[in-house]
Amino acid sequence: MSMYEIISGEADDGSQIYFYKSEGTTLPLNSKISPKKEISKILKKEILEKNKFIFIIGVGNGEIVEALHSMYQDIPKIIIIEPFNEVALSESTLNKIRASNNIELHYLKSLLPITITSIIEKFRGLSSQIIIHPKYDQTESILINEALKLIEKSLSLYVINNNTVNFFKKNWIIEPILNLAYTFEMDSIDGFLGKFQGKGALLVSSGPSLTENIEFIKKAKEHMYVFCVGSAVRALLKYNIQPDFLVSIDSSLTNFEAHFKGINYKGLAIFDTMTHHLILQNHQGTALKMLSEMDGITGSIFPEQQRFISVASVAISTLNIICQLGFEEVYLVGQDLSYVDKKYYAEGITVHEGVRIEEELFVDSNDGGKVVTSETLYAQIDSFNQLTNLIRDHIKMYNTSIKGAKIDNIPYIHYENVNYQKFIKDVSFTVNQNKMSIKGKEKAIEVIKNLYQIFELVKVEERKMNKIRKDVVNILDIKTLLKSVKKLRKEPLVEGALLNQLIDDVQRISNHFEYNFKVDQTTNDQRIEMRDNIHELFIKLKNYLDLLLNDNEIKKFYSKG
């Protein structure tokens, strides 16, 4: 990156503008003659349709915000990414952004891809557009490219998230139902939140650096509470280390077989309510349940319980738990998020087929250099960064992995420099044994029966849709379709659980209605498209329910026959 300077100056019309100076070149970031006319002209040229979300790289002197706020408030979402930290807006312009329902301003340096991904997910089905602010394409090309790459990474995360939902959409409904036999009367972690004020924790993950920290864990365990992610428990037990807490959010059979099957751990486990049922069934120790925000099944039965963030990484989930429990400090052990000597796991960890060792990209490491990671691990780094930005004022965090990927707000510390002796393990608490409950099994059967009722309702409403003429759809037909949707969404499990697993289709239809569909101004082709979209959703829901109700484990609990 070249050396540059951003300085303030004036345009011919008296308005303040910024100038980019580098290697003898001085370039205004707005028109020197009339920034207002320049912005009006570029927006009129670039924005040909308003039913989309728009990325704008560069904010200049803020004139673009003024124009967007006055003329383009009906655009669903506008995300402005400013590459230069030195560019500051007036309080008047900032107030317009705050008052706007559709404009967001982010500085590139502090913007995470996952932030953009969440916006993309909200506006599924709408087209998008990238506009580069006038003059910005002539400035620091590295920063402009970084902004474009960030958008690209956000789209990759969106695809990863969608693939994750599609992969687990069966498990994320079935596992909470099967788990009710255990979780219905299981103690909740809610009663322990904030109970560990002033205490220290180790968060032990299964990365390659775990092995070199074993002796440190043994010593620190006398003073600090050890939280172990599911994949690391075999390694700890191999070295005769009993963690204080084992955490599992693993919904797949693959993870059970690789990390939990046959382990002799009888200590305390914290189970996400969507964890694979075999992990709960085979745990012979004490247990706490943690309600996942994605779990509409258990959530409908225990609406008063706190919901915990759903993330792809058990380590991120565990870090959030540690913070919620009130710990003062946490030290990450074995948290590499990178390939060390082409290894993803430490010695003693079972590597299942789902782990793909692919050297895809380089990221900053804790030793100041670069380290190899993958797109999947990069997504985890991004999720870590998002969480640490939220909790950094509530807990001190450190990472003992010198070759690990750098995580925001978590500085590196050598394990020999950890002052674990200042902590005392003296929190007294009692947790009940993990066991099956007859009442819980009855509740699971009740939920399954409710799914059968919903299945019948979906089939009835879907048959009604088949009666609508294929080539001509009128407004009354659309109203009939919407009545079917309304009737279906009255079912709590539909709204709170099932549609969450079909969120891509649901959000696309919702956005289509909100931004592209005016009932009294539609053409027949538009109404046919809407009919087809709603009908397709009902077909997918019908097939989804059929998949769930024909699962062998569900049928062991209850089958309509």
VMD Tcl script that draws the C-alpha trace (Angstrom):
set ca {
  {0.00 0.00 0.00}
  {1.36 3.42 -0.95}
  {1.68 6.30 1.51}
  {-1.31 8.58 1.23}
  {-2.91 11.50 3.03}
  {-6.54 12.63 3.24}
  {-6.89 16.39 3.61}
  {-9.88 18.71 3.81}
  {-10.63 21.48 1.32}
  {-13.42 23.36 -0.44}
  {-15.27 22.94 -3.72}
  {-16.12 25.91 -5.93}
  {-19.64 26.03 -4.48}
  {-18.23 26.40 -0.95}
  {-18.98 22.90 0.26}
  {-16.33 20.95 2.15}
  {-14.70 18.09 0.26}
  {-11.81 15.72 0.88}
  {-8.64 15.36 -1.20}
  {-6.58 12.22 -1.60}
  {-2.82 12.92 -1.80}
  {-0.29 10.28 -2.80}
  {3.04 10.29 -4.66}
  {2.64 13.83 -5.94}
  {-0.98 13.37 -7.01}
  {-3.84 15.30 -5.42}
  {-7.32 14.01 -6.21}
  {-10.63 15.43 -4.93}
  {-13.03 12.76 -3.63}
  {-15.94 14.88 -4.90}
  {-16.36 17.21 -7.84}
  {-14.53 20.50 -7.23}
  {-17.23 22.33 -9.18}
  {-20.47 20.99 -7.71}
  {-20.52 17.83 -5.54}
  {-24.31 17.96 -5.43}
  {-24.77 17.84 -9.23}
  {-22.08 15.18 -9.56}
  {-23.80 12.85 -7.08}
  {-27.25 13.46 -8.54}
  {-25.95 12.58 -12.01}
  {-24.16 9.37 -10.95}
  {-27.10 8.07 -8.91}
  {-29.55 8.78 -11.73}
  {-27.27 6.89 -14.11}
  {-26.53 3.91 -11.83}
  {-29.83 3.31 -10.01}
  {-32.26 2.23 -12.71}
  {-34.50 0.18 -10.41}
  {-35.11 0.57 -6.70}
  {-36.22 -2.90 -5.60}
  {-32.68 -4.05 -4.73}
  {-30.04 -3.56 -2.08}
  {-27.04 -1.49 -3.02}
  {-23.40 -1.40 -1.92}
  {-21.66 1.95 -2.31}
  {-17.89 2.11 -1.86}
  {-16.94 5.56 -0.62}
  {-18.95 8.32 1.04}
  {-16.89 11.38 0.06}
  {-18.07 14.52 1.79}
  {-21.46 12.95 2.53}
  {-23.33 14.55 -0.36}
  {-24.25 11.05 -1.52}
  {-26.00 10.45 1.82}
  {-28.01 13.66 1.41}
  {-29.13 12.59 -2.08}
  {-29.98 9.03 -1.02}
  {-31.92 10.26 2.00}
  {-34.02 12.71 0.00}
  {-34.59 10.77 -3.24}
  {-34.02 7.04 -2.63}
  {-35.70 6.15 0.66}
  {-37.73 3.42 -1.06}
  {-34.61 1.35 -1.81}
  {-34.71 -1.59 0.65}
  {-31.11 -1.28 1.88}
  {-28.06 0.84 1.05}
  {-24.72 -0.13 2.57}
  {-21.97 2.48 2.28}
  {-18.43 1.19 2.90}
  {-15.84 3.92 3.47}
  {-12.25 2.74 2.80}
  {-10.55 5.74 4.45}
  {-10.77 6.14 8.23}
  {-9.75 9.78 7.85}
  {-13.00 10.67 6.05}
  {-15.41 12.07 8.64}
  {-18.97 13.27 8.09}
  {-20.75 16.25 9.58}
  {-23.11 15.68 12.49}
  {-25.98 16.76 10.24}
  {-25.18 14.01 7.72}
  {-24.67 11.42 10.47}
  {-28.09 12.33 11.87}
  {-29.65 11.65 8.47}
  {-28.08 8.18 8.49}
  {-29.38 7.56 12.01}
  {-32.86 8.71 11.02}
  {-32.87 6.63 7.85}
  {-34.50 3.22 7.67}
  {-32.39 2.02 4.77}
  {-28.91 3.61 4.88}
  {-25.95 2.20 6.81}
  {-22.39 3.54 6.90}
  {-19.47 1.27 7.80}
  {-15.75 1.97 7.81}
  {-13.80 -0.78 6.07}
  {-11.25 -1.20 8.87}
  {-13.85 -2.25 11.44}
  {-16.33 -4.01 9.14}
  {-16.71 -7.80 9.41}
  {-17.94 -9.91 6.48}
  {-20.50 -11.55 8.78}
  {-22.14 -8.13 9.30}
  {-22.75 -7.86 5.56}
  {-23.82 -11.51 5.39}
  {-26.60 -10.90 7.91}
  {-27.90 -8.06 5.71}
  {-27.73 -10.23 2.59}
  {-29.71 -12.92 4.42}
  {-32.37 -10.42 5.40}
  {-32.84 -9.32 1.79}
  {-32.78 -12.72 0.10}
  {-34.33 -12.79 -3.34}
  {-33.53 -9.17 -4.16}
  {-30.89 -8.31 -6.70}
  {-27.85 -6.33 -5.58}
  {-25.60 -3.71 -7.12}
  {-22.19 -2.24 -6.35}
  {-21.57 1.46 -7.02}
  {-18.16 3.06 -6.54}
  {-18.30 6.71 -5.44}
  {-16.92 9.09 -8.09}
  {-13.11 9.46 -7.93}
  {-12.64 6.59 -5.45}
  {-11.65 4.17 -8.22}
  {-8.65 6.44 -8.87}
  {-7.38 6.34 -5.27}
  {-5.84 3.54 -3.17}
  {-6.57 0.45 -5.25}
  {-5.62 -1.93 -2.42}
  {-8.32 -0.50 -0.14}
  {-10.93 -0.50 -2.89}
  {-10.08 -4.12 -3.68}
  {-10.30 -4.99 0.02}
  {-13.81 -3.55 0.11}
  {-14.78 -5.61 -2.94}
  {-13.18 -8.73 -1.42}
  {-15.09 -8.16 1.81}
  {-18.36 -8.17 -0.13}
  {-17.21 -11.33 -1.91}
  {-16.37 -13.00 1.43}
  {-19.78 -11.98 2.75}
  {-21.42 -13.75 -0.18}
  {-19.28 -16.84 0.49}
  {-20.41 -16.83 4.13}
  {-24.00 -16.55 2.95}
  {-23.53 -19.68 0.81}
  {-21.84 -21.51 3.71}
  {-24.69 -20.57 6.07}
  {-27.30 -21.71 3.56}
  {-25.49 -25.00 3.02}
  {-25.27 -25.50 6.78}
  {-29.02 -24.99 7.21}
  {-29.77 -27.35 4.33}
  {-27.41 -29.99 5.71}
  {-28.81 -29.86 9.25}
  {-32.47 -29.03 8.57}
  {-33.52 -32.57 9.49}
  {-31.29 -32.84 12.57}
  {-32.27 -29.42 13.91}
  {-35.89 -30.54 14.28}
  {-35.47 -34.24 15.07}
  {-32.70 -33.95 17.68}
  {-34.55 -31.49 19.97}
  {-37.61 -33.77 19.86}
  {-35.61 -36.90 20.72}
  {-33.68 -34.98 23.37}
  {-36.87 -34.02 25.23}
  {-36.70 -37.41 26.93}
  {-33.62 -35.99 28.69}
  {-33.84 -32.20 28.49}
  {-37.45 -31.86 29.68}
  {-36.41 -32.31 33.33}
  {-32.71 -31.49 32.92}
  {-31.31 -28.56 34.92}
  {-30.96 -25.37 32.88}
  {-27.74 -23.41 32.63}
  {-29.83 -20.28 33.25}
  {-29.54 -20.77 37.01}
  {-25.74 -20.52 36.82}
  {-25.42 -17.33 34.77}
  {-23.24 -14.76 36.55}
  {-22.24 -17.21 39.33}
  {-18.52 -17.27 38.47}
  {-17.64 -13.61 38.99}
  {-13.90 -13.04 39.41}
  {-12.97 -16.57 38.34}
  {-10.63 -17.77 35.59}
  {-11.39 -20.24 32.81}
  {-9.50 -22.29 30.24}
  {-11.28 -22.92 26.96}
  {-9.69 -26.07 25.56}
  {-10.15 -26.81 21.86}
  {-8.75 -29.56 19.68}
  {-6.27 -27.65 17.52}
  {-2.67 -28.85 16.99}
  {-1.28 -26.58 19.74}
  {-3.32 -28.40 22.41}
  {-0.63 -31.08 22.82}
  {2.11 -28.62 23.77}
  {-0.14 -27.08 26.44}
  {-1.03 -30.28 28.32}
  {1.29 -29.67 31.29}
  {0.05 -26.10 31.55}
  {-3.57 -27.32 31.68}
  {-2.71 -29.79 34.46}
  {-1.18 -27.03 36.59}
  {-3.76 -24.35 35.84}
  {-6.68 -26.73 36.48}
  {-6.02 -26.49 40.22}
  {-6.93 -22.81 40.08}
  {-9.06 -22.32 36.95}
  {-12.17 -23.99 35.55}
  {-11.51 -26.07 32.44}
  {-14.11 -25.93 29.65}
  {-13.56 -28.55 26.99}
  {-15.18 -28.59 23.55}
  {-16.51 -31.99 22.55}
  {-13.81 -32.79 20.01}
  {-11.02 -32.28 22.59}
  {-12.31 -34.53 25.37}
  {-10.54 -37.67 24.12}
  {-7.19 -35.87 24.15}
  {-7.69 -34.57 27.70}
  {-8.79 -37.96 29.02}
  {-5.76 -39.54 27.34}
  {-3.60 -37.36 29.59}
  {-5.80 -38.03 32.66}
  {-7.27 -34.54 32.66}
  {-10.91 -34.33 33.71}
  {-12.46 -31.08 32.46}
  {-14.84 -29.22 34.76}
  {-17.28 -28.65 31.90}
  {-17.71 -30.50 28.61}
  {-19.66 -28.50 26.01}
  {-21.45 -30.01 23.02}
  {-23.54 -28.45 20.28}
  {-22.87 -31.27 17.79}
  {-26.06 -32.25 15.91}
  {-24.56 -34.84 13.58}
  {-24.08 -38.58 14.02}
  {-20.60 -38.18 12.54}
  {-19.49 -36.02 15.47}
  {-20.95 -38.46 17.99}
  {-19.04 -41.35 16.47}
  {-15.78 -39.41 16.12}
  {-15.68 -37.55 19.42}
  {-18.09 -39.08 21.95}
  {-18.66 -42.75 21.22}
  {-17.00 -44.92 23.84}
  {-15.49 -42.10 25.94}
  {-15.38 -42.63 29.69}
  {-16.37 -39.15 30.82}
  {-18.70 -38.94 33.80}
  {-18.30 -35.29 34.66}
  {-20.53 -32.26 34.01}
  {-21.68 -31.64 30.44}
  {-23.44 -28.61 28.97}
  {-25.67 -29.69 26.10}
  {-27.16 -27.47 23.45}
  {-30.76 -28.65 23.08}
  {-30.04 -29.48 19.42}
  {-27.12 -31.80 20.23}
  {-27.32 -35.29 18.69}
  {-29.51 -37.46 20.92}
  {-26.94 -40.26 21.14}
  {-24.50 -37.88 22.86}
  {-27.09 -37.24 25.58}
  {-28.16 -40.87 25.81}
  {-24.58 -42.05 26.32}
  {-23.54 -39.41 28.85}
  {-23.35 -40.93 32.34}
  {-22.52 -37.79 34.28}
  {-24.35 -34.65 35.35}
  {-25.78 -32.30 32.72}
  {-27.10 -28.81 32.04}
  {-29.23 -27.82 29.05}
  {-28.65 -24.70 27.01}
  {-31.50 -23.52 24.77}
  {-30.34 -22.73 21.25}
  {-31.89 -19.69 19.57}
  {-32.50 -21.91 16.51}
  {-34.41 -24.51 18.54}
  {-38.09 -23.72 18.11}
  {-39.10 -27.14 19.47}
  {-37.66 -26.84 22.99}
  {-38.21 -23.08 22.89}
  {-41.97 -23.57 22.46}
  {-42.01 -25.69 25.64}
  {-39.70 -23.45 27.70}
  {-40.37 -19.92 26.37}
  {-39.04 -18.35 29.59}
  {-35.54 -19.76 29.17}
  {-32.68 -17.69 27.80}
  {-31.76 -18.46 24.21}
  {-28.08 -18.78 23.34}
  {-26.61 -17.81 19.97}
  {-26.48 -20.54 17.36}
  {-23.01 -20.78 15.82}
  {-21.18 -23.33 13.71}
  {-18.28 -23.63 16.16}
  {-18.57 -25.17 19.63}
  {-15.56 -23.08 20.72}
  {-17.43 -19.84 19.93}
  {-20.49 -21.14 21.75}
  {-18.31 -22.08 24.74}
  {-16.67 -18.65 24.83}
  {-20.12 -17.09 24.97}
  {-21.12 -19.46 27.80}
  {-17.98 -18.59 29.79}
  {-18.78 -14.89 29.47}
  {-22.44 -15.41 30.42}
  {-21.37 -17.37 33.52}
  {-19.52 -14.28 34.70}
  {-15.86 -15.30 34.41}
  {-13.27 -12.53 34.70}
  {-10.66 -14.04 32.38}
  {-10.50 -16.83 29.82}
  {-7.47 -18.38 28.15}
  {-7.92 -20.17 24.83}
  {-5.89 -23.37 24.50}
  {-5.66 -25.35 21.25}
  {-7.60 -22.66 19.43}
  {-5.57 -22.44 16.22}
  {-8.20 -21.91 13.49}
  {-5.43 -22.78 11.07}
  {-3.40 -25.68 9.76}
  {-0.23 -26.21 11.79}
  {2.08 -28.52 9.85}
  {-1.00 -29.31 7.72}
  {-2.81 -30.60 10.80}
  {-6.26 -29.44 11.87}
  {-6.51 -31.54 15.06}
  {-4.12 -32.25 17.93}
  {-2.74 -35.73 18.58}
  {-5.31 -38.10 20.02}
  {-8.24 -36.45 18.23}
  {-10.30 -38.59 15.87}
  {-10.45 -37.00 12.42}
  {-13.79 -37.73 10.75}
  {-14.52 -37.66 7.04}
  {-16.28 -34.30 7.27}
  {-12.99 -32.50 7.91}
  {-11.46 -31.36 4.62}
  {-7.83 -30.29 4.80}
  {-7.70 -27.61 2.12}
  {-5.10 -24.88 2.03}
  {-7.16 -22.04 0.69}
  {-6.06 -18.67 2.06}
  {-3.70 -16.85 4.40}
  {-4.71 -14.83 7.47}
  {-2.82 -12.93 10.18}
  {-1.37 -15.14 12.91}
  {-0.55 -14.47 16.57}
  {3.19 -14.39 15.84}
  {2.78 -11.42 13.48}
  {3.10 -13.45 10.31}
  {0.63 -15.29 8.12}
  {-0.93 -18.71 8.57}
  {-2.83 -21.03 6.24}
  {-6.54 -21.50 6.84}
  {-9.66 -22.47 4.86}
  {-12.90 -20.75 3.90}
  {-14.74 -22.72 6.60}
  {-12.21 -21.79 9.29}
  {-12.22 -18.20 8.03}
  {-15.96 -18.12 8.67}
  {-15.26 -19.24 12.23}
  {-12.63 -16.51 12.66}
  {-15.21 -13.99 11.49}
  {-17.79 -15.35 13.96}
  {-15.19 -15.20 16.74}
  {-14.47 -11.57 15.85}
  {-18.15 -10.71 15.96}
  {-18.57 -12.28 19.41}
  {-15.39 -10.81 20.90}
  {-16.44 -7.34 19.77}
  {-19.66 -7.83 21.75}
  {-18.12 -9.21 24.95}
  {-14.71 -7.50 25.12}
  {-15.88 -5.09 27.84}
  {-17.14 -7.95 30.01}
  {-14.27 -10.46 30.04}
  {-10.51 -10.49 29.42}
  {-9.52 -12.96 26.71}
  {-6.14 -14.43 25.73}
  {-4.92 -17.05 23.24}
  {-1.99 -19.39 23.98}
  {-1.55 -20.50 20.34}
  {1.46 -18.69 18.85}
  {0.80 -20.09 15.35}
  {-2.95 -19.69 15.57}
  {-5.02 -17.28 13.51}
  {-5.37 -13.85 15.08}
  {-8.76 -13.17 16.66}
  {-9.92 -9.61 17.39}
  {-9.64 -8.58 21.05}
  {-7.77 -11.78 22.01}
  {-4.02 -11.09 22.32}
  {-1.46 -13.87 22.39}
  {0.13 -14.91 25.69}
  {2.68 -17.65 26.29}
  {1.31 -20.22 28.69}
  {4.30 -19.70 31.02}
  {3.20 -16.09 31.51}
  {-0.34 -16.98 32.61}
  {-0.78 -16.10 36.29}
  {-3.25 -18.89 37.03}
  {-2.34 -18.97 40.73}
  {-4.26 -15.75 41.39}
  {-7.55 -17.60 40.85}
  {-9.41 -19.79 43.34}
  {-11.88 -22.54 42.42}
  {-14.44 -22.19 45.17}
  {-17.86 -21.83 43.52}
  {-20.23 -24.34 45.11}
  {-22.98 -25.77 42.92}
  {-25.03 -28.93 42.47}
  {-26.22 -30.40 39.18}
  {-28.50 -33.40 38.76}
  {-27.55 -36.59 36.98}
  {-28.38 -36.90 33.29}
  {-31.27 -39.36 32.98}
  {-34.28 -40.14 30.82}
  {-37.64 -38.75 31.92}
  {-41.02 -40.40 31.29}
  {-42.64 -36.95 31.21}
  {-40.07 -35.83 28.67}
  {-40.78 -38.80 26.43}
  {-44.52 -38.07 26.64}
  {-43.83 -34.44 25.67}
  {-41.80 -35.63 22.66}
  {-44.73 -37.80 21.52}
  {-47.03 -34.79 21.92}
  {-44.77 -32.75 19.63}
  {-44.67 -35.53 17.02}
  {-48.48 -35.75 17.05}
  {-48.61 -32.00 16.48}
  {-46.31 -32.41 13.46}
  {-48.74 -34.99 12.02}
  {-51.59 -32.47 12.43}
  {-49.55 -29.81 10.65}
  {-48.70 -32.32 7.92}
  {-52.41 -32.93 7.26}
  {-53.11 -29.19 7.22}
  {-50.32 -28.57 4.69}
  {-51.64 -31.33 2.41}
  {-55.19 -29.89 2.51}
  {-54.02 -26.35 1.71}
  {-51.63 -27.56 -0.98}
  {-54.50 -29.40 -2.71}
  {-56.45 -26.12 -2.78}
  {-53.55 -24.50 -4.61}
  {-53.63 -27.18 -7.27}
  {-57.14 -26.04 -8.16}
  {-56.00 -22.55 -9.15}
  {-55.82 -22.17 -12.92}
  {-52.32 -22.58 -14.26}
  {-52.34 -19.84 -16.89}
  {-54.53 -17.18 -15.28}
  {-54.21 -16.02 -11.67}
  {-56.42 -13.21 -10.40}
  {-56.30 -11.14 -7.22}
  {-58.87 -13.40 -5.52}
  {-56.55 -16.35 -6.14}
  {-53.71 -14.48 -4.45}
  {-55.94 -13.73 -1.46}
  {-56.83 -17.43 -1.24}
  {-53.13 -18.28 -1.21}
  {-52.46 -15.76 1.53}
  {-55.30 -17.22 3.63}
  {-53.59 -20.61 3.39}
  {-50.31 -19.06 4.50}
  {-52.00 -17.25 7.39}
  {-53.77 -20.42 8.54}
  {-50.50 -22.33 8.49}
  {-48.54 -19.69 10.38}
  {-51.03 -19.81 13.25}
  {-49.41 -23.12 14.18}
  {-46.66 -22.29 16.74}
  {-44.31 -25.03 15.53}
  {-44.62 -23.81 11.94}
  {-43.74 -20.24 12.78}
  {-41.22 -21.01 15.52}
  {-39.44 -24.08 14.18}
  {-40.25 -25.49 10.73}
  {-40.05 -22.30 8.68}
  {-36.67 -21.51 10.28}
  {-35.29 -24.47 8.34}
  {-36.82 -23.17 5.09}
  {-35.81 -19.59 5.79}
  {-34.30 -18.99 2.35}
  {-37.63 -19.65 0.61}
  {-39.67 -17.85 3.28}
  {-37.51 -14.71 3.21}
  {-37.49 -14.61 -0.60}
  {-41.29 -14.71 -0.74}
  {-41.59 -12.13 2.04}
  {-39.19 -9.75 0.28}
  {-40.93 -10.31 -3.04}
  {-44.23 -9.26 -1.47}
  {-42.75 -6.26 0.30}
  {-40.62 -4.81 -2.47}
  {-41.76 -6.23 -5.82}
  {-45.46 -6.97 -5.47}
  {-48.26 -4.40 -5.34}
  {-51.55 -6.35 -5.37}
  {-53.56 -3.73 -7.27}
  {-50.75 -3.07 -9.80}
  {-49.67 -6.58 -10.76}
  {-49.70 -8.30 -14.11}
  {-50.95 -11.83 -14.62}
  {-47.36 -13.04 -15.05}
  {-46.39 -11.53 -11.70}
  {-49.36 -13.18 -9.99}
  {-48.46 -16.53 -11.58}
  {-44.90 -16.15 -10.29}
  {-46.17 -15.41 -6.78}
  {-48.60 -18.34 -6.92}
  {-45.80 -20.64 -8.00}
  {-43.47 -19.41 -5.23}
  {-46.05 -19.95 -2.48}
  {-47.08 -23.30 -3.92}
  {-43.46 -24.40 -4.07}
  {-43.00 -23.44 -0.41}
  {-45.98 -25.59 0.59}
  {-44.63 -28.50 -1.44}
  {-41.23 -28.14 0.24}
  {-42.86 -27.97 3.67}
  {-44.95 -31.06 2.89}
  {-41.88 -32.98 1.76}
  {-39.94 -31.73 4.78}
  {-42.60 -32.95 7.20}
  {-42.74 -36.27 5.38}
  {-38.96 -36.57 5.81}
  {-39.17 -35.79 9.54}
  {-42.09 -38.08 10.32}
  {-40.56 -41.01 8.44}
  {-37.29 -40.81 10.34}
  {-36.61 -44.14 12.05}
  {-35.79 -42.57 15.43}
  {-38.97 -40.48 15.38}
  {-41.03 -43.56 14.48}
  {-39.58 -45.38 17.50}
  {-41.21 -42.72 19.68}
  {-44.49 -42.50 17.81}
  {-45.85 -43.45 14.40}
  {-49.35 -42.76 13.14}
  {-49.19 -46.00 11.21}
}
mol new
graphics top color blue
foreach p $ca { graphics top sphere $p radius 0.5 }
foreach p [lrange $ca 0 end-1] q [lrange $ca 1 end] { graphics top cylinder $p $q radius 0.2 }
display resetview
